[in-house]
Amino acid sequence: MELTVTRVTPKASPSTDKPENGIKGLKHWKQDLIAGLIVSLVSVPLSLGIAVASGAPPICGIISAIIAGLVFPFLGGAYCTISGPAAGLAPAIMVCIMALGKGDMQLGYTLVLGVITMAGCVQLILSHLKAARFSAMFPVIAVEAMLASIGLMIIAKQIPALVGHQGHAHEFFGLMAETPSNVMQANAQVLFIGVICLLILFTFGKLLNKTKLRMVPPQLIAVIVGAVLGQVFHLDSKFLINIPVDPLKHGLVMPNFVGLFSDPSLWWTVAGCVLTLTLIDGFESLATIMAVDRIDPHHRKSNPDRTLFAMGMSNICSSLAGGLTIIPGGIKSTTNILSGGKTLWANFYNACFLICYVLIAREFINMIPLAALAAILIHIGYKLCEPKKWAYAASVGKEQLFLFASTIAVTLYTDLLWGLLYGMAAKLVLAWLYSLQSTLERHHGHGPVRAKTLWLEFVKLFRNPVTVHDTQDGVHKIRFNGPVVCFNALHVQNELAKIPANCSKVKLYFAPSVGLVDHTSASNILAFQSECARMGTFDVEIIGLELLRMHSKDASCMRHAHLNGWQHRRHA
């Protein structure tokens, strides 16, 4: 049987005239200044809302965004990414504040600042060790499930602010159980403002997208409308943002390191909080810069380890000034690109505008209803866990939907760290079973399954699956001879990085001995093929992958060997 080939023909090379950061980037100051202004209008409500959702004073969100804009642009790692406080980390920070403060939110806040400082130090160490590359080993579906869990947590935690009635629960299932009673006891004016803001966020983006007003952020419209309605209804101040007249009158809030280390009963909690914030911050940062790179009109590539270093320094500086965790933001980065931002100077200008707002626009900021901020966060949460995320998980295979749903359930029942660990463990077990099944089918299932066989199949998941790589006449060949899964993705990544630049063609050959290609690896390989075509570097052929049994119609689905496919590949 003749092997079919998946082929991508390279496109024309992109322009070499690409905007650079640093002094050279100042020549784009006009575009970056305008973009920074527009981004700052989005940063205000997002930063305030994230701080409130984290259980910290609202001003902390603004401080975090300012510090990020003053630090990140000078450390680099990315090009048009806007960094600041993270909605995805808000639930984790809230849990850390409650756990460390043992119910005292003010004490917990000062303690969590110390945790953020330590998480930043860990990120500096990881960046020095070039640890960003290990992110390739985490299953795509488990990371997606973690983000969806964060989205559900954000929604649940913001419902009380949206309806104007605060319940007593703090955990997800408790919050959901209290939702009906909270809605029944809602403040009608607050709920009306929240619903109107939600309608604006869910509809205006699509409506404005086809007009000249597409540059106006829906979040800004929602905040302005919410502030106007708040004044019309004469909302009580307890339903509004409250930034003091002089937020720095009593000095900056410093991390309480003494409190962290003087109580031995907190040490395990501190270690868990540092690990959780480090992992989530790292994953979200790396995922965001990769996503932003894909929409960068100049096709520039971010440096993951440099970004991790910049995030570490930003987190240390932010926590020492009383601010929250900092990561690249997807919404603000997209706004920056759509606004014409060219370099990281847009992030710096964003910080300058935020400083001006705090100094001269405090009274207007204090007119913003908490319900409007809750609506913005609920919209963000929905984007993280919307139905199409579930539909996508189902489209790439039933086992992926199981991993996605079960990881979400475990995360909501426990916490983000345990949820992620469960997702990885469940993925490892599934990969092990499918790899074992493929091996047994190849040998017609003869003989008992011995412990040695089980162990060898397990070890294969971590070994380098590439056994041959050579270059002849401008064609580089890579032969896979073992299971290609997320747990050995680092080996595959290194092999792809070794491809000589002077090659014109790359052949990726999946030998008959390849029993399994998981969803994460299939996604990475197809993304490599697509990126080569977009950048005009190599003509990539993928040979033999199509003879593995697909778990769905999606090209990136998990594939494993079956007897007929193995025979076809062996005879080819």
C-alpha positions in Angstrom: 0.0 0.0 0.0 1.3 3.4 -0.9 1.8 5.8 2.0 -0.1 9.1 1.8 1.7 12.3 2.8 0.6 15.5 4.6 2.4 18.3 3.0 2.6 22.1 3.6 4.3 24.3 1.0 6.2 27.3 2.6 4.9 30.8 2.0 6.9 33.8 1.2 9.3 34.9 3.9 8.0 37.7 6.1 9.4 41.1 6.1 12.7 41.5 7.9 11.9 45.0 9.0 10.5 44.1 12.4 10.1 46.6 15.3 12.6 46.0 18.1 12.4 46.7 21.8 14.7 49.1 23.7 16.1 52.3 22.3 15.5 51.2 18.7 11.8 50.8 19.5 11.4 54.5 20.4 11.0 55.4 16.7 7.5 53.8 17.0 6.6 56.1 19.9 3.5 57.5 18.3 1.9 54.1 17.6 3.0 52.8 21.0 1.7 55.9 22.8 -1.8 55.6 21.3 -1.9 51.9 22.0 -0.7 52.5 25.5 -3.6 55.0 26.1 -6.2 52.6 24.7 -4.7 49.7 26.8 -4.8 51.8 29.9 -8.5 52.3 29.5 -8.9 48.5 29.6 -6.3 48.1 32.4 -8.2 50.2 34.9 -11.4 48.1 35.2 -9.5 44.8 34.8 -6.9 45.7 37.4 -9.5 46.9 39.9 -11.7 43.8 39.3 -8.9 41.4 39.7 -7.8 42.9 43.0 -11.3 42.7 44.3 -11.7 39.1 43.1 -8.4 38.3 44.8 -9.6 39.6 48.2 -7.1 42.5 48.2 -7.7 46.3 48.2 -8.7 47.6 44.8 -5.7 49.9 44.6 -3.4 46.8 44.6 -4.6 46.0 41.1 -3.5 49.4 39.8 -0.2 49.2 41.6 0.4 45.8 40.0 -0.3 47.1 36.5 1.9 50.1 37.1 4.9 48.1 38.4 4.5 45.6 35.5 4.6 48.5 33.0 7.7 50.0 34.6 9.6 46.7 34.9 8.6 44.3 32.2 9.4 46.6 29.1 13.0 46.9 30.2 13.6 43.2 30.8 11.9 42.0 27.6 11.2 38.5 26.5 8.2 39.5 24.4 7.3 42.2 21.9 3.7 43.4 22.1 2.6 41.7 25.3 1.0 43.8 28.0 1.7 42.4 31.5 -0.3 43.1 34.7 -2.4 41.4 37.4 -3.9 38.1 36.3 -7.6 37.1 36.5 -6.5 33.5 36.2 -4.6 33.8 39.5 -7.3 35.6 41.4 -9.0 32.5 42.8 -5.7 31.0 43.9 -4.6 34.3 45.6 -8.0 34.5 47.4 -7.5 30.9 48.7 -3.9 31.7 49.8 -5.1 34.9 51.6 -7.8 33.0 53.4 -5.5 30.0 54.3 -2.6 32.1 55.5 -4.7 34.7 57.3 -6.9 32.0 58.9 -10.0 34.1 58.1 -8.3 37.5 58.7 -8.2 38.9 55.1 -5.9 41.9 56.0 -3.4 39.7 57.7 -3.6 37.1 54.9 -3.0 39.9 52.3 0.3 40.9 53.9 1.3 37.3 54.2 0.5 36.5 50.6 2.7 39.4 49.5 5.6 37.4 50.9 4.5 34.3 49.1 4.4 36.3 45.8 8.0 37.5 46.5 9.1 33.9 47.0 7.3 32.8 43.9 9.1 35.5 42.0 12.5 34.2 43.3 11.6 30.7 42.2 10.8 32.0 38.8 14.2 33.6 38.6 15.8 30.3 39.4 13.7 28.5 36.9 14.6 31.0 34.2 18.3 30.5 34.9 17.8 26.7 34.6 16.0 27.2 31.2 13.0 25.5 32.7 10.5 27.1 30.4 11.1 24.3 27.9 9.6 21.8 30.4 6.2 23.4 29.9 6.0 21.3 26.7 5.6 18.2 28.9 2.2 19.3 30.4 -0.8 17.8 28.6 -2.7 20.4 26.6 -6.1 19.2 27.8 -5.0 19.3 31.4 -3.9 22.9 31.1 -7.1 23.8 29.3 -9.1 22.1 32.1 -7.1 24.2 34.7 -8.0 27.4 32.8 -11.7 26.3 32.5 -11.7 25.6 36.3 -10.3 29.1 36.9 -13.1 30.5 34.8 -15.8 28.7 36.7 -14.3 29.8 40.0 -14.2 33.4 38.8 -17.9 33.3 37.8 -18.9 31.7 41.1 -17.0 34.2 43.2 -18.3 37.2 41.3 -22.1 36.4 41.5 -22.5 37.9 45.0 -21.0 41.2 43.8 -23.1 41.1 40.6 -26.4 40.8 42.6 -25.4 43.0 45.5 -25.7 40.4 48.3 -22.8 38.7 49.9 -23.2 35.2 51.2 -21.0 33.2 53.6 -19.4 30.5 51.4 -16.0 30.8 49.8 -15.5 27.4 48.0 -17.0 26.8 44.6 -19.7 24.3 45.4 -20.7 26.4 48.5 -20.9 29.5 46.4 -23.1 27.8 43.8 -25.4 26.4 46.5 -25.8 29.9 47.9 -26.5 31.5 44.5 -30.3 31.0 44.4 -30.7 32.7 47.9 -28.3 35.5 46.9 -30.3 36.2 43.7 -33.6 36.1 45.7 -32.1 38.7 48.1 -30.4 40.8 45.4 -30.3 44.6 45.4 -32.5 45.4 42.4 -30.4 48.4 41.3 -27.1 46.6 41.6 -28.4 43.6 39.7 -29.8 45.8 37.0 -26.4 47.5 36.5 -24.6 44.1 36.5 -27.0 42.7 33.9 -26.7 45.8 31.6 -22.8 45.6 31.8 -23.0 41.9 31.0 -25.1 42.5 28.0 -22.7 45.2 26.8 -19.7 42.8 27.2 -21.3 39.9 25.4 -22.8 41.9 22.5 -20.9 45.2 21.9 -17.7 43.4 20.9 -19.5 41.7 18.0 -21.5 44.8 17.1 -18.6 47.2 17.1 -16.3 44.7 15.3 -17.8 45.7 11.9 -17.6 49.5 12.5 -15.0 52.2 13.0 -15.6 51.9 16.7 -14.0 48.5 16.9 -11.1 50.1 18.7 -13.3 51.0 21.7 -12.9 48.3 24.3 -16.3 46.9 25.5 -14.9 46.9 29.0 -14.5 50.6 28.9 -18.1 51.0 27.7 -19.4 48.7 30.4 -17.5 50.7 33.1 -18.8 54.1 31.8 -22.4 52.9 31.6 -22.1 51.3 35.0 -20.7 54.5 36.6 -23.5 56.6 35.0 -26.2 54.2 36.2 -24.6 54.1 39.7 -24.9 57.9 39.9 -28.5 57.9 38.6 -29.5 55.3 41.2 -27.4 57.0 43.9 -25.8 53.7 44.9 -24.6 53.3 48.4 -20.8 53.6 48.7 -20.5 50.0 49.8 -21.4 49.0 46.3 -18.7 51.2 44.7 -15.0 51.0 44.4 -13.2 52.8 47.2 -9.7 54.2 46.6 -8.5 56.5 49.5 -7.8 60.1 48.9 -4.1 59.4 49.4 -3.6 55.7 48.8 0.1 56.0 49.8 -0.5 58.1 52.9 0.5 55.4 55.3 3.3 54.1 53.0 3.4 51.0 50.9 2.1 47.7 52.3 5.2 45.5 52.7 5.3 41.7 52.7 5.0 40.2 56.2 7.9 37.8 56.1 8.1 37.6 59.9 4.5 36.3 60.1 5.2 33.7 57.4 8.2 32.2 59.1 7.4 32.7 62.8 4.4 30.3 62.7 5.6 26.7 61.9 2.0 25.7 61.4 1.9 27.8 58.2 5.1 26.4 56.6 3.4 23.7 54.6 0.7 26.1 53.6 3.3 28.6 52.5 5.1 25.9 50.4 1.9 24.9 48.7 0.9 28.5 48.0 4.4 29.3 46.5 4.2 26.1 44.3 0.7 26.9 43.2 1.3 30.5 42.3 4.6 29.7 40.5 3.1 26.9 38.4 -0.1 28.8 37.4 1.8 32.1 36.8 4.4 30.2 34.7 1.9 28.2 32.6 -0.4 31.2 31.9 2.6 33.4 31.1 4.1 31.0 28.6 0.7 30.1 27.1 -0.2 33.8 26.7 3.1 34.8 24.9 2.7 31.9 22.5 -0.9 32.9 21.7 0.1 36.6 21.3 3.0 35.6 19.0 0.5 33.9 16.7 -1.4 37.2 16.2 1.7 39.4 16.0 1.5 41.0 12.6 5.3 41.1 12.5 5.7 37.4 13.3 8.2 37.9 16.1 9.1 35.1 18.5 9.1 35.6 22.2 11.8 34.2 24.4 10.1 32.0 27.1 13.0 31.9 29.6 13.5 35.6 29.3 9.8 36.2 29.8 9.9 33.9 32.9 12.8 36.0 34.2 10.9 39.2 33.6 7.8 37.9 35.3 9.9 36.8 38.3 11.4 40.3 38.7 8.0 41.9 38.1 6.4 39.8 40.8 9.2 40.6 43.3 8.9 44.3 42.6 5.1 44.2 42.7 4.9 42.4 46.0 7.4 44.7 47.6 5.1 47.6 46.6 2.0 45.9 47.9 0.9 44.6 44.4 -0.3 41.2 43.2 1.1 38.6 40.9 1.9 39.7 37.3 1.6 37.8 34.1 1.2 38.7 30.4 -2.5 39.5 29.8 -4.4 38.1 26.8 -7.1 40.7 26.6 -4.7 43.7 27.0 -2.1 42.2 24.6 -4.8 41.7 22.0 -6.0 45.3 22.5 -2.5 46.5 22.1 -2.0 44.8 18.8 -5.4 45.9 17.5 -4.5 49.5 18.6 -1.3 49.4 16.5 1.2 48.8 19.4 4.6 47.9 18.0 6.9 47.3 21.0 7.0 46.9 24.8 7.1 50.7 25.1 3.3 50.5 24.8 3.3 48.7 28.2 5.5 51.5 29.6 3.1 54.2 28.3 0.2 52.2 29.7 1.8 52.4 33.2 2.3 56.2 32.8 -1.3 56.7 32.0 -2.4 54.6 35.0 -0.2 56.8 37.3 -2.0 59.8 35.9 -5.4 58.2 36.5 -4.6 57.5 40.1 -3.4 61.1 40.7 -6.1 63.0 38.9 -9.1 60.6 38.2 -9.6 59.0 41.6 -13.0 60.4 42.1 -14.2 59.0 38.8 -12.7 55.6 39.6 -14.6 55.6 42.9 -17.8 56.0 40.9 -17.4 52.6 39.3 -19.9 50.0 40.8 -18.5 46.7 42.0 -21.2 45.1 39.9 -19.6 46.5 36.7 -16.3 45.0 37.7 -18.0 41.7 38.5 -19.6 41.7 35.1 -16.1 42.1 33.5 -14.7 39.3 35.5 -17.6 37.0 34.8 -17.2 37.7 31.1 -13.5 36.7 31.4 -14.4 33.6 33.3 -16.9 32.7 30.6 -14.3 33.0 27.9 -12.1 30.5 29.9 -14.8 27.9 30.3 -17.3 28.6 27.5 -19.2 25.7 25.8 -16.9 25.6 22.8 -14.0 24.6 25.1 -16.0 21.5 26.1 -17.0 20.9 22.5 -13.3 21.1 21.4 -12.4 18.6 24.1 -15.1 16.2 22.9 -14.1 16.8 19.3 -10.5 15.4 19.9 -11.7 12.2 21.5 -13.8 10.8 24.3 -10.7 10.2 26.4 -9.8 13.9 26.1 -13.3 14.9 27.2 -13.0 12.5 30.2 -9.6 14.1 31.1 -11.0 17.6 30.7 -14.2 17.1 32.7 -12.6 15.0 35.5 -9.7 17.4 35.9 -12.2 20.3 36.2 -14.2 18.3 38.8 -11.1 17.4 40.9 -9.8 21.0 40.7 -13.1 22.5 41.9 -13.4 20.0 44.7 -9.8 20.4 45.8 -7.6 23.2 44.4 -5.7 24.2 41.3 -2.5 22.4 42.2 -4.1 19.1 43.0 -6.3 19.4 39.9 -3.2 19.9 37.7 -1.4 17.0 39.3 -4.4 14.8 38.8 -4.6 15.8 35.1 -1.0 14.8 34.6 -1.4 11.5 36.5 -4.6 10.6 34.6 -3.0 11.4 31.3 0.1 9.3 32.1 -2.1 6.3 33.0 -4.1 6.6 29.8 -1.0 7.0 27.6 0.5 3.9 29.4 -2.6 1.8 28.7 -2.9 2.8 25.1 0.8 2.2 24.5 0.6 -1.2 26.1 -2.5 -2.1 24.1 -0.7 -1.2 20.8 2.3 -3.3 21.8 0.1 -6.3 22.6 -1.8 -6.0 19.3 1.4 -5.9 17.4 2.4 -9.2 19.0 -1.2 -10.6 18.5 -1.7 -10.6 22.2 0.3 -13.8 22.7 1.5 -14.7 26.1 0.8 -13.2 29.5 1.5 -9.5 30.3 4.6 -9.6 32.4 5.8 -7.0 34.9 8.8 -6.3 32.7 6.5 -5.5 29.7 4.5 -3.1 31.9 7.7 -1.4 33.1 9.2 -1.1 29.6 6.1 0.4 28.2 6.0 2.9 31.0 9.7 3.9 30.5 9.1 4.3 26.8 6.8 7.2 27.5 9.8 9.3 28.8 12.5 8.1 26.3 13.5 10.0 23.2 11.3 8.5 20.4 13.7 9.7 17.7 16.3 7.1 16.6 17.3 8.6 13.2 18.0 12.1 12.1 20.2 13.0 9.2 20.5 15.4 6.3 21.0 14.5 2.7 20.8 16.9 -0.3 19.0 19.6 1.7 16.4 17.1 3.1 16.4 16.5 6.8 14.8 13.2 8.0 13.6 12.5 11.4 12.4 9.0 12.2 10.2 8.3 15.2 10.4 4.7 16.5 8.6 4.9 19.9 5.5 6.4 21.5 5.4 10.2 20.9 3.7 11.7 24.0 3.8 14.9 26.0 6.1 13.3 28.5 8.9 13.0 26.0 7.9 16.2 24.1 11.2 17.8 25.3 13.2 15.3 23.4 11.1 15.9 20.2 11.5 19.7 20.8 15.2 19.3 20.9 15.3 17.2 17.7 13.3 19.8 15.8 15.6 22.5 17.1 18.6 20.6 15.5 17.3 20.9 12.0 20.0 22.8 9.9 18.9 26.2 8.7 20.1 25.5 5.2 17.6 22.6 4.7 14.8 23.1 2.2 12.7 20.1 3.3 11.9 18.1 6.4 10.5 14.6 6.5 8.9 13.4 9.8 8.6 9.6 9.4 6.5 7.6 11.9 7.9 4.0 11.8 5.7 0.9 12.4 7.1 0.7 15.9 5.3 3.9 16.9 2.4 2.7 19.0 1.0 6.0 20.2 0.9 9.7 19.3 -1.0 11.6 21.9 -3.1 14.8 21.5 -0.5 17.1 22.8 2.3 15.8 20.6 0.0 15.7 17.5 -0.9 19.3 18.2 2.8 20.3 18.6 3.9 18.6 15.4 1.0 20.0 13.3 1.8 23.5 14.8 5.5 23.0 13.8 4.4 22.2 10.3 2.1 25.2 10.2 4.7 27.5 11.6 7.3 26.4 9.1 4.8 27.2 6.3 3.9 30.6 7.8 7.5 31.6 8.3 8.6 30.1 4.9 11.5 28.1 6.5 10.9 24.4 5.5 8.6 22.3 3.4 7.4 19.7 5.9 6.2 16.2 5.1 4.6 14.0 7.8 4.7 10.3 6.7 3.0 7.4 8.4 1.0 9.3 10.9 -2.2 8.8 8.9 -1.9 5.0 9.4 -2.4 5.2 13.1 -6.0 4.8 14.3 -7.5 8.2 15.0 -9.7 8.7 18.1 -11.7 11.4 16.3 -12.0 13.3 13.1 -9.8 16.2 14.5 -6.3 16.2 13.0 -4.7 16.7 16.4 -6.5 13.8 18.1 -4.7 11.0 19.9 -3.7 8.2 17.5 -2.6 4.6 18.4 -1.4 1.7 16.4 -3.7 -1.2 15.3 -2.9 -4.5 13.7 -3.9 -3.5 10.1 -2.2 -0.2 10.2 0.9 -1.7 11.6 1.0 -4.3 8.8 0.6 -1.5 6.2 3.4 0.5 7.6 5.7 -2.5 8.0 5.2 -3.4 4.3 5.5 0.2 3.0 
